[in-house]
């Protein structure tokens, strides 16, 4: 079973306790088999609190996604002067490593299930639109800073950030939904792109 991230290990209040229970239950059951009852089984307090705060599974899951995004925004590493190239290396590593270990595998599959709901649910679609915009904004800021330093070529930060995001989503989708292992080749080509098309000449 996937271990909750560190900020959910010791919940500080009722909402965090609910978020922790939701994380554990979502990883265990996935979206389609998840129920409020299943989340309640992982909740250390009265299950009636869940029904008091949320009218449905989807309402709870949308709050969970918003909570997780807020945590990511708070914990996202900031750009440090002189470290842009290393930070891009970290982004590449995270892009191709996320979801490849036992602790995150179940969660990644569950998130992909939630993302698939965005195809026909406007609330999920609005959330993932905001989430994608946040990722692109953060990566574009890093690329823009690197251009100003002369570390990166004069590329379009927004277009390059869009490419990074598409590669990330494609990578976790490929890993979670197929046994066809093409990610090693994809990573090698993506690293070539970063070296030859993004990093400035020495």
Secondary structure, DSSP 8 states (H G I E B T S, - for coil): -----GGGTT-SSHHHHHHHHHHHHHHHHTTTT--HHHHHHT-SS-THHHHHH-SSHHHHHHHHHHHHHHHHHHHS----TT-HHHHHHHHHHHHHHTT-SHHHHHHHHHHHHHHHHTTT-HHHHHHHHHHHHHHHHHHHHHHHHHHHHTSB-S--HHHHHHHHHHHHHHHHHHHHH-----HHHHHHHHHHHIIIIIB---
